[in-house]
Amino acid sequence: MEKIRFTPILSPPITVKGKTDNPASTSSFADKFKDALHQGDLKISKHANDRLIQRNIDISEAQWQKVGDKVREAKSKGVQDSLVLLKDAALIVSVKNHTVITAIDIADAKDQIFTNIDGMIFVQE
């Protein structure tokens, strides 16, 4: 019986012009990615704005920043609609649209049932 010989066909190495493994370009991409994640502030719907005024709910800039950060984090985990609990308020947020839908005083929220929520965010001071 004859032996069958396999001769591998060697391809010449492929070189791509213009591509380098420069760490500066990698960090540049990382910076751009990080900036893209932090772009866009949390929007407040007209309804939510009316509720904040009517119910005399005051949320500090630092709290808004924390809420925005947590909403971005929730979005990365696949959350679409979230209940956000603050010290003095509860917010319903469309994570998908990065928009506050409504707001309620935390004392009034204790007796409420929240539906169509697939995530909850608790923001401490």
N, C-alpha and C positions, 0 to 999 in steps of 0.2 A: 504494500500500500504506500502511496506517495504521501509525503508530508506537505501540507499546505503552508506556505510562508505568507505572512502578512507583513507588508512593508508600509510603515506609517508615512503618510504624506505630510511633510512639515511645511507649514505656512510661514512666510516671512512675518516678522513682528509688525504689527500695525501701529503707526504713529499718528497721533491727532495733533494737528497744529493749533496753536492758540490756547491749549489747555495746559495748565501747570498745577502742581500741588503746592501752591503758595498759601501758607497759613493766613496771610493777610486777606486773601480772597475768601477763605473759609469764614473768618471772623466777620468779614463784611456781609456775607450771606446771613450769618447768625444775627448780626445787628439789624439787618433789614427785616428778618423774620420776627425778631423781638418787637421792632417798631410796628410791624403790621399787626401783631397781636394787641398792641396797646393803642392802636388808632381808634378814633371814634369814641366820643363820650356817650354815656348813658342818656338816652332821650326820654323825655317825660311827655306822655300823651296829654292832650287837652283835658280829658276826663281826670287823669291822675293829678294834674296841676290844680284843677278845680277842687278836688277832694283835699289836697294838701292845704289849700287856702281855707276852705269851709271848716275843716276839722282842726285848724290851727296847728298843723304838724310842722315842726321845724327840724330839718335835717341839716347838720353841719356839712361843710365842704369836705372835711376829713371822712365823715361817714359816707358821703356820696362817692368819694374815691374808693373806699373799701368795698362798697356795694358794686361799683363798676368792675373792680378787680375780680371779685368773687363771681360776678356774672360771666366774665370772660373765661374764668376757670371752669364754671359750670358748662359753658358752651363747648369747651374742649372735651368734656366728659359726655357730651350728647344730650344734655338737658335742654328741653325746649321751653317749658313754662315753669317758673319757680315762685315759691313763696319766700320772701326775704324778711326775716325777723330782725328788727333793730330794737334798741332799748325802749323807745317810745312809739314805734310804728311798725306796721306790717305792710309790705309792698307786694303786689303781684307783678311779676316781670316776665315779659316775653323775651326769653334769653335768645331765641332765634333772631328776633328783630332788635335786640338790645334796647328795649323800650319798657318803661314803667307803665303798666296798664291802669292800676288803681292803688290807692293808699288808704289805710285805716289806722286809727289810733289803737295802740296795743291793748288798752283797756277794753275797747269795743271788740277787738279781735278774739278775745278769750272765749266768747260765746258763739263764734262763727264756725261754719264748716266751709273749708276751701276745697273746691273740686277742680278737676282738669289740671292738676299740678303733678309734674314728674320729678321735681327736685325741691329741696328746701335748703336755704342758705341762712345761717345764723351769724350775724355780724355783731361782734362785741366791740365795746369802746376801745 
